[in-house]
Amino acid sequence: MSKSVLYCRSITIAATLAVIALCGPALARAATVDINPGDDIPSVVAASPAGTTYVIHPGTYRLQRHVVPRNGDRFIGQTACAPPRTSCPAILTGSRIIGPLAQYNGVNYQVTGQMQHGRAVANTACQPGYLACNLPEDLFFDGVPYQHLYAAALPLIGSHQWWFDYTNHIIYFHDNPAGHLVETSVLDTAFLSGANNVTFQYLTIKGFASALQRAAIESTDGNASPTSSANWVIKNCEFFNNHGAAVRVAYGTHVLNSYLHDNGTVGIDGGTNSSNPSGVVIQGNTITHNNYANALSAWGAGGFKVGYTANLVFRGNIVSNNDGTAVHFDGSSSNPLVDGNVITDNAGGAGIGYEISVGSALIRNNIVLRNALPDGVRMSTAGMNSVASTGVTAYCNVMEVPANAGANAMMIIGSNRGYNFAPPYQYLMSRGNTFHHNTVFWDPGAAGVVGYLQVDAVHQPNFFADNAPPDYNTYHLPSLSAANFIYDNNNTQANIRRTFTQYQAAGGDVHGSADTNYNSGFPTVAITSPADQSSFTNSVAVAATASDKSGIKKVDFYVDWKLQTTVVGPPYSFNWTSGTTGTHTVAAMAYSNAGIRSCYAVTLKKQ
């Protein structure tokens, strides 16, 4: 390497423009650029060629304008991290420090000269008592977001509250800033560009004033395109204190092994009504405690919400303790796979919701416990549902219904949601849905229901014929006399609550079962080999693991829900040789000594 190149690499990037003048072509050809605290990242990127790898060293970088990546750029924290187990010390923030600027006026502390005023939506998006949730700016005391008060004039401000006089550019808060880090968010998003194939890794992204339904990393501000802002990869990153979402997906966005927590509205969102981004993969993430701004679930609050996406994969994520629906597909979504996630203790919305969508959806191998918990807005919802949608198939899921008014289990709902917003503008029907081979528990005092609800007989007179009856599910209730099932099998729209015996008589779960063994837990089972979507020719060895605190009685192996063999002790495996050419569902069903079963399934292709 020439002396001029070595010299260029040793200079801090804060002097990027001067370095360009000094080093000329040597810097332009550089494949890697080190970024250190004090460097201005947007300027560095603007001065570098496409395909550059930016190594961002530990420190806090307060962005004042967007970073605009070029095709193939990579933004990598210099120190590897694995959030939430280890934090990422390369920190990009959209906030500024204002504590030292605060003046006490005898009642409150005030900071003048605050010119930021980001994009706001109508405050009908907000829960009662939090009508400023639509305003994207936040105030943080030692990293804790304070409640933004909604008022036309200076209100009474209490501890942990603040108010922004946008007209006169003054921030007011009550708590003494002495000895505290007081920040306010200013910039709306960190990265905004039409570039393709951009990668982010080992970064902390926090404190951005992203509007509702926008995000701190946003590959596209508006409609997605298959040729613009495509194939962004975000992995091993941490996101928090961003007012809207952490990440907004577009075509080919991958969010992998990241920690998205304590954001203002939702962990991940995306999708538009003019395009159906495909190739999106959300895998291995922890998405928790989002919606500190208290937006309504209908506005996308919670863990994950997308609309108008195609073939999205949502796999192996932990989604817990969010205020809003945990996993929500809305508005003409099609063909997602929701597989192997742990979805627990989310409030104010469904565990997994598939709403007004038009393609098939496969929902399997998920642990869905204690969702639809109470929040600021009481509503009736389910641990898992399909609402005015087509093609949901749900199996091998475990579900627990909490003792909360409005918290239900699995539901298929035929409701009048009108016509699709997107071509071909068809009436939104509920058809082709089914759930089978699932395991459902009720907590003591839980009154939630399982079943099919007909509320649109005028437009959907064939609702029960168009949706295969629920079957082969196992139910565990505190009492078999409880009316926790709905399946009228007619167009009365009565939606009568029934006991399990009455439910079976009406045609629901004719091969299912119910008992009062509701507090024995459930076995953990997984197929470890071959991997999902594997192909084979003549035969394949299928291996599974199974465990339970009471011990495992047996494991049944199924192919396309036909029993192949039973194994009574480890190793749990069988050699499948009789399959026909094509795609098959292979499942392992584990039975505990306590009398509970659960299953795990993969899709295999015989060539």
C-alpha positions in Angstrom: 0.0 0.0 0.0 1.3 3.4 -0.9 2.2 6.0 1.8 -0.5 8.3 0.5 -3.2 5.6 1.1 -1.9 4.8 4.6 -1.9 8.5 5.4 -5.5 8.9 4.1 -6.6 6.0 6.3 -5.1 7.5 9.4 -6.9 10.8 9.2 -10.1 11.2 11.1 -13.2 11.4 8.8 -14.3 14.7 10.3 -11.8 16.2 7.8 -13.2 14.2 4.9 -13.3 17.1 2.4 -9.8 18.1 3.2 -8.6 14.5 2.8 -10.2 14.3 -0.6 -8.3 17.3 -1.7 -5.1 15.9 -0.3 -5.3 12.3 -1.3 -7.4 12.5 -4.5 -8.0 9.2 -6.3 -6.5 7.1 -3.5 -9.5 7.8 -1.2 -12.0 7.4 -4.1 -10.9 3.9 -4.6 -11.1 3.0 -0.9 -13.3 0.0 -0.1 -13.4 0.6 3.7 -13.7 3.9 5.6 -13.3 4.1 9.4 -15.6 6.5 11.2 -14.8 7.8 14.6 -16.6 9.9 17.2 -16.8 13.5 16.0 -16.9 12.5 12.3 -19.9 13.7 10.3 -21.3 10.5 8.8 -23.5 12.1 6.1 -20.5 14.1 4.8 -18.3 11.0 4.8 -20.9 9.0 2.9 -21.5 11.8 0.4 -17.8 11.9 -0.3 -17.3 8.2 -0.8 -18.1 5.9 -3.7 -20.8 3.3 -3.9 -20.1 0.0 -2.3 -18.0 1.4 0.6 -17.9 -0.4 3.9 -18.1 2.1 6.8 -16.6 0.8 10.0 -18.2 2.9 12.8 -16.2 2.9 16.0 -17.7 3.0 19.5 -19.2 6.3 20.5 -22.4 8.4 20.1 -23.0 10.1 16.7 -25.7 12.8 16.8 -27.0 13.1 13.3 -28.3 16.4 12.1 -29.4 15.3 8.7 -30.1 12.0 6.9 -27.4 9.6 5.9 -27.9 8.8 2.2 -26.4 5.4 1.3 -25.3 4.4 -2.2 -25.8 1.0 -3.8 -23.9 -1.7 -2.0 -22.9 0.4 1.0 -22.3 -1.3 4.4 -22.5 0.3 7.8 -20.9 -1.9 10.3 -20.2 -1.2 14.0 -16.5 -1.8 14.7 -17.4 -3.8 17.9 -19.5 -6.9 17.4 -22.6 -7.2 19.5 -25.5 -9.6 20.0 -28.4 -7.6 21.3 -30.2 -8.1 23.7 -27.4 -10.1 25.3 -24.8 -7.5 24.6 -25.2 -3.9 23.5 -23.9 -2.2 20.5 -21.5 0.7 21.4 -21.6 2.4 18.0 -24.7 4.6 18.6 -26.5 6.7 16.0 -29.1 9.1 17.4 -31.5 11.7 16.1 -31.6 13.5 19.4 -29.8 16.5 20.8 -28.8 17.4 24.4 -30.8 20.2 25.8 -30.5 19.9 29.6 -27.7 22.5 30.0 -29.9 25.0 28.0 -32.8 24.8 30.3 -33.8 27.9 32.3 -36.1 27.7 35.4 -39.0 30.1 35.1 -40.3 29.6 38.7 -42.7 26.8 37.7 -41.1 24.8 34.9 -37.8 24.5 33.0 -37.9 25.8 29.5 -35.6 25.5 26.5 -36.0 28.1 23.8 -35.0 28.0 20.1 -36.4 24.5 19.4 -37.2 24.8 15.7 -37.9 21.1 15.0 -41.4 20.2 14.0 -41.8 16.9 12.3 -44.6 15.3 10.3 -47.7 14.7 12.4 -50.9 12.7 11.7 -54.3 13.3 13.2 -54.5 12.6 16.9 -57.4 10.3 16.3 -54.5 7.8 16.1 -53.9 8.2 19.9 -55.3 6.5 22.9 -57.4 8.6 25.3 -55.2 10.7 27.5 -52.3 10.6 25.1 -53.5 12.9 22.3 -50.0 14.1 21.5 -48.9 10.6 20.4 -49.2 11.9 16.8 -46.4 14.5 17.3 -43.1 12.8 16.6 -40.8 14.7 18.9 -39.9 13.2 22.3 -38.2 14.3 25.5 -35.9 11.8 27.3 -34.6 12.0 30.8 -31.7 9.5 31.2 -33.1 7.6 28.2 -36.7 7.4 29.6 -39.4 9.0 27.3 -41.6 11.5 29.1 -45.3 11.9 28.3 -45.9 14.6 25.7 -48.9 16.6 26.8 -51.6 17.7 24.3 -52.7 21.3 24.9 -53.4 24.5 23.0 -51.7 26.6 25.7 -49.1 25.9 28.4 -50.7 23.2 30.6 -50.0 22.1 34.2 -46.9 19.9 33.7 -46.2 17.2 36.2 -43.2 15.0 36.8 -42.3 12.8 33.8 -44.3 15.1 31.5 -43.4 17.8 28.9 -45.0 20.2 26.5 -43.8 21.7 23.2 -44.9 25.2 22.3 -44.3 24.7 18.5 -45.5 28.3 17.7 -42.9 29.9 19.9 -40.3 27.1 19.7 -40.1 26.4 23.4 -39.9 23.1 25.2 -41.2 23.0 28.8 -40.7 20.3 31.4 -41.1 20.1 35.2 -38.3 17.9 36.5 -34.9 19.4 37.4 -32.4 18.5 34.7 -29.4 18.8 37.0 -27.4 15.6 37.1 -29.5 14.1 34.3 -29.0 13.6 30.6 -32.0 15.4 29.0 -32.4 15.0 25.2 -35.0 15.8 22.6 -35.4 14.0 19.3 -35.0 16.2 16.2 -34.1 14.2 13.1 -36.9 12.0 11.7 -34.8 9.1 10.3 -31.2 8.0 10.2 -30.9 6.5 6.7 -33.1 7.5 3.7 -32.2 6.6 0.2 -33.2 4.9 -3.0 -30.0 2.8 -3.0 -30.2 -1.0 -3.2 -28.3 -3.7 -1.3 -27.5 -1.7 1.8 -26.4 -3.5 5.0 -26.4 -2.4 8.6 -24.8 -4.4 11.4 -23.7 -4.0 15.0 -25.3 -0.6 15.5 -27.6 1.1 18.0 -30.2 3.3 16.4 -32.1 5.5 18.9 -33.9 8.8 19.6 -35.3 9.6 16.1 -38.4 11.7 15.7 -40.0 9.3 13.2 -43.6 10.0 12.6 -46.3 7.4 13.1 -46.0 4.8 10.3 -42.5 6.0 9.5 -39.2 4.6 11.0 -35.7 5.3 12.2 -34.3 3.2 9.3 -36.5 3.8 6.3 -35.4 2.6 3.0 -38.3 4.4 1.3 -40.3 7.4 2.3 -43.5 6.4 0.6 -44.3 3.8 -2.0 -42.0 0.8 -2.3 -40.4 -0.1 -5.6 -38.7 -3.4 -6.7 -35.9 -1.4 -8.2 -35.4 1.3 -5.6 -34.5 0.9 -1.9 -34.5 -2.8 -2.3 -32.7 -5.6 -0.4 -31.7 -3.7 2.7 -30.3 -6.0 5.4 -30.4 -5.0 9.1 -28.8 -7.5 11.4 -27.5 -7.6 15.0 -28.7 -4.1 15.7 -30.6 -2.5 18.6 -33.4 0.1 18.2 -35.2 2.0 20.9 -36.7 5.4 21.7 -37.7 6.0 18.1 -41.1 7.6 18.0 -42.7 5.7 15.1 -41.2 2.4 14.2 -37.7 1.1 14.4 -37.6 -0.2 10.8 -39.9 0.2 7.8 -39.7 -2.6 5.3 -39.6 -2.4 1.5 -38.7 -4.9 -1.2 -36.3 -7.6 0.1 -35.8 -6.0 3.5 -34.2 -8.5 6.0 -34.3 -7.7 9.7 -32.3 -10.4 11.5 -31.2 -11.1 15.0 -31.9 -7.6 16.2 -33.5 -6.1 19.3 -36.3 -3.7 18.7 -37.7 -2.4 22.0 -39.3 0.6 23.7 -40.0 2.4 20.4 -42.9 4.9 20.4 -45.4 3.0 18.3 -44.2 -0.3 16.8 -41.1 -2.4 16.2 -41.5 -3.0 12.5 -43.9 -1.7 9.9 -44.2 -1.2 6.2 -46.2 -1.8 3.0 -48.2 0.6 0.8 -51.4 0.3 -1.1 -49.7 0.7 -4.5 -47.2 -2.1 -4.3 -46.7 -5.4 -2.6 -43.1 -5.6 -1.4 -41.9 -9.2 -1.6 -38.8 -11.0 -0.3 -39.1 -9.5 3.3 -37.6 -11.7 6.0 -38.1 -10.9 9.7 -36.1 -13.6 11.6 -34.5 -14.1 15.0 -35.5 -10.8 16.5 -36.6 -9.7 19.9 -39.5 -7.2 19.6 -40.7 -6.0 23.0 -42.2 -3.2 25.0 -43.1 -1.0 22.0 -45.7 1.8 22.0 -44.7 4.2 24.8 -46.5 6.9 22.8 -49.8 5.1 23.4 -51.0 5.1 19.8 -54.1 3.0 18.9 -53.5 -0.6 17.7 -55.5 0.2 14.6 -52.8 2.7 13.7 -50.1 0.1 13.6 -49.1 0.1 17.3 -47.6 -3.0 18.8 -44.9 -5.4 17.7 -45.1 -5.8 13.9 -47.6 -4.5 11.3 -47.4 -4.6 7.6 -49.9 -4.2 4.8 -49.8 -5.0 1.1 -46.8 -7.3 1.3 -46.3 -10.6 -0.5 -44.5 -13.8 0.6 -43.1 -12.3 3.8 -41.3 -14.7 6.2 -41.8 -14.0 9.9 -39.8 -16.7 11.7 -38.1 -17.4 15.0 -38.9 -14.1 16.7 -39.8 -13.3 20.3 -42.6 -10.7 20.4 -43.7 -9.8 23.9 -45.1 -7.1 26.1 -46.0 -4.7 23.3 -49.0 -2.4 23.6 -50.9 -3.4 20.4 -51.2 -6.4 18.1 -48.1 -8.5 18.3 -48.0 -9.7 14.6 -50.5 -8.0 12.2 -51.0 -8.4 8.5 -53.4 -5.9 7.1 -54.6 -4.5 3.8 -54.1 -7.0 1.0 -51.2 -8.9 2.4 -50.6 -12.3 0.7 -48.9 -15.6 1.4 -46.9 -14.9 4.5 -45.2 -17.6 6.6 -45.5 -17.1 10.4 -43.4 -19.9 11.8 -41.8 -20.8 15.1 -42.3 -17.5 17.0 -42.9 -17.0 20.7 -45.6 -14.4 21.1 -46.6 -13.6 24.7 -48.2 -11.0 26.9 -49.1 -8.4 24.3 -51.9 -6.0 25.1 -54.7 -4.2 23.2 -54.6 -6.4 20.1 -54.3 -9.9 18.7 -51.4 -12.2 19.1 -51.4 -13.0 15.3 -53.9 -11.1 13.1 -54.6 -11.6 9.4 -57.0 -8.9 8.3 -58.6 -7.9 5.0 -56.0 -9.9 3.1 -56.4 -11.8 0.0 -53.8 -14.6 -0.3 -53.0 -17.6 1.7 -51.2 -17.5 5.0 -49.4 -20.4 6.8 -49.3 -20.0 10.6 -47.5 -22.8 12.4 -45.2 -23.8 15.3 -45.9 -20.7 17.2 -46.2 -20.4 21.0 -48.9 -17.7 21.5 -49.6 -17.1 25.2 -51.6 -14.5 27.2 -52.2 -12.0 24.5 -55.0 -9.4 24.1 -54.3 -8.1 27.6 -56.0 -4.9 28.7 -54.6 -1.5 27.7 -56.0 2.0 27.5 -58.7 1.0 24.9 -60.9 -2.0 25.7 -61.5 -4.2 22.6 -62.4 -7.8 21.7 -59.7 -9.7 19.9 -58.0 -13.0 19.6 -54.8 -14.8 20.2 -55.0 -15.7 16.5 -57.5 -14.6 13.9 -58.5 -14.3 10.3 -60.8 -11.4 9.6 -62.4 -10.9 6.2 -59.4 -12.7 4.7 -58.7 -15.8 2.6 -56.5 -18.8 3.0 -55.3 -18.9 6.5 -54.1 -22.4 7.6 -53.0 -22.6 11.2 -51.6 -25.8 12.8 -49.1 -26.9 15.4 -49.6 -23.7 17.5 -49.9 -23.6 21.3 -52.2 -20.9 22.7 -53.1 -19.7 26.2 -56.2 -17.6 26.7 -55.8 -15.2 29.6 -58.6 -14.2 32.1 -59.2 -10.8 30.4 -62.5 -9.5 29.1 -62.3 -9.6 25.3 -59.3 -12.0 25.0 -60.2 -14.9 22.8 -58.4 -17.8 21.3 -58.5 -18.8 17.6 -61.2 -17.1 15.5 -62.3 -17.0 11.8 -64.5 -14.0 11.2 -66.7 -13.3 8.2 -67.4 -9.6 8.6 -68.4 -6.8 6.2 -65.2 -4.9 5.4 -66.3 -3.8 2.0 -64.1 -4.0 -1.1 -60.3 -4.2 -1.4 -58.5 -0.9 -1.9 -56.1 -2.5 -4.4 -56.8 -4.2 -7.8 -58.9 -6.1 -8.6 -61.0 -4.3 -5.9 -62.8 -7.5 -5.0 -65.2 -7.9 -2.1 -63.2 -9.0 1.0 -64.4 -12.5 1.7 -63.6 -14.9 4.5 -62.9 -18.2 2.8 -60.4 -21.0 2.5 -59.5 -20.6 6.2 -58.9 -23.5 8.7 -57.2 -24.3 11.9 -56.3 -27.8 13.0 -53.9 -29.8 15.2 -53.5 -26.9 17.6 -53.3 -26.9 21.4 -55.4 -24.4 23.4 -55.4 -23.7 27.2 -57.7 -21.4 29.2 -56.5 -19.8 32.4 -58.8 -19.9 35.4 -61.5 -17.3 34.9 -60.8 -17.0 31.1 -64.0 -16.7 29.1 -62.6 -16.3 25.6 -63.9 -18.3 22.7 -62.7 -20.5 19.9 -64.7 -20.6 16.7 -66.1 -19.2 13.5 -68.2 -16.0 13.6 -70.6 -15.2 10.9 -71.5 -11.5 10.9 -71.9 -10.9 7.1 -74.5 -13.4 5.9 -75.8 -11.0 3.3 -72.5 -10.9 1.4 -71.1 -14.2 2.5 -74.0 -16.7 2.7 -71.6 -19.6 2.1 -69.3 -18.7 5.0 -69.4 -22.1 6.7 -69.0 -24.0 3.5 -66.2 -21.7 2.3 -64.1 -22.3 5.4 -63.1 -25.8 6.4 -64.4 -26.6 9.9 -61.8 -26.5 12.8 -60.7 -30.0 13.6 -58.1 -32.2 15.4 -57.5 -29.4 18.0 -57.1 -30.2 21.7 -58.6 -27.9 24.3 -57.8 -27.7 28.0 -60.3 -25.8 30.1 -61.0 -25.4 33.8 -64.5 -26.6 33.2 -66.2 -28.6 30.4 -69.5 -26.9 31.2 -68.0 -23.6 30.0 -69.5 -22.1 26.8 -66.2 -21.2 25.1 -66.9 -22.3 21.6 -68.8 -20.7 18.7 -69.8 -22.6 15.5 -73.4 -22.0 14.4 -73.0 -23.6 10.9 -75.8 -21.5 9.6 -76.6 -17.9 8.6 -78.6 -16.8 11.7 -75.6 -14.7 12.8 -76.5 -15.7 16.3 -73.0 -16.8 17.1 -74.1 -18.8 20.1 -71.6 -19.6 22.8 -71.5 -23.4 23.2 -70.0 -26.1 25.3 -67.5 -28.3 23.6 -70.1 -31.1 23.2 -72.6 -28.6 21.6 -69.7 -27.3 19.4 -69.0 -30.8 18.1 -72.7 -31.4 17.5 -72.7 -28.3 15.3 -69.8 -29.6 13.2 -66.8 -28.0 15.0 -63.8 -30.2 15.8 -65.5 -33.5 15.3 -62.1 -35.2 15.7 -60.9 -32.8 18.4 -61.0 -33.3 22.2 -61.5 -31.3 25.3 -60.6 -31.9 29.0 -60.0 -30.2 32.3 -56.2 -30.7 32.2 -55.4 -27.0 31.8 -52.5 -26.5 34.2 -49.9 -29.2 33.2 -48.0 -27.1 30.6 -47.2 -28.5 27.2 -44.4 -30.5 25.6 -41.7 -28.8 23.6 -41.1 -30.5 20.3 -39.1 -29.6 17.2 -38.0 -31.3 14.0 -34.2 -30.8 13.9 -33.5 -32.5 10.5 -34.0 -32.0 7.7 -34.5 -28.3 7.5 -37.8 -26.7 6.4 -38.1 -26.5 2.6 -35.5 -29.2 2.1 -35.6 -31.4 -1.0 -34.8 -35.1 -1.2 -35.0 -37.9 -3.8 -35.6 -41.4 -2.6 -35.8 -41.2 1.2 -35.2 -38.9 4.1 -34.4 -39.4 7.8 -36.6 -37.2 9.9 -35.3 -36.4 13.4 -37.1 -34.6 16.3 -36.5 -33.6 19.9 -39.2 -33.6 22.5 -39.2 -32.7 26.2 -41.6 -32.0 29.0 -41.3 -31.6 32.8 -43.5 -34.7 33.2 -41.6 -36.7 30.6 -42.5 -37.7 27.0 -44.8 -40.7 26.5 -44.4 -40.9 22.7 -43.9 -39.0 19.5 -46.1 -39.6 16.4 -44.8 -38.8 13.0 -47.2 -37.6 10.3 -46.9 -37.0 6.6 -49.7 -34.8 5.3 -51.5 -35.6 8.5 -51.5 -39.3 8.0 -49.8 -41.2 10.8 -46.5 -42.9 9.7 -45.0 -44.3 12.9 -44.9 -43.9 16.7 -41.7 -43.7 18.6 -41.8 -44.3 22.4 -38.3 -43.2 23.4 -35.4 -41.1 22.1 -34.0 -40.8 19.6 -37.2 -39.6 18.0 -36.8 -40.3 14.3 -38.1 -42.2 11.3 -37.0 -42.9 7.8 -39.6 -41.8 5.3 -39.4 -43.7 2.0 -42.9 -43.9 0.6 -43.5 -40.3 -0.4 -44.8 -39.2 -3.8 -43.2 -36.5 -5.8 -44.2 -33.0 -4.7 -44.5 -30.9 -1.5 -45.5 -32.5 1.8 -46.1 -31.5 5.4 -44.1 -33.6 7.9 -45.1 -33.2 11.5 -43.9 -34.6 14.9 -46.6 -34.8 17.5 -45.2 -35.2 21.1 -47.4 -36.5 24.0 -46.4 -35.7 27.6 -46.9 -38.1 30.5 -49.2 -35.4 31.8 -51.6 -36.0 28.9 -50.9 -32.9 26.8 -49.8 -33.0 23.1 -48.3 -30.4 20.8 -46.7 -30.7 17.4 -44.1 -29.2 15.1 -44.1 -29.3 11.3 -41.9 -28.6 8.3 -42.4 -28.6 4.6 -40.3 -31.1 2.5 -40.1 -31.6 -1.2 -39.7 -34.9 -2.8 -38.1 -34.7 -6.3 
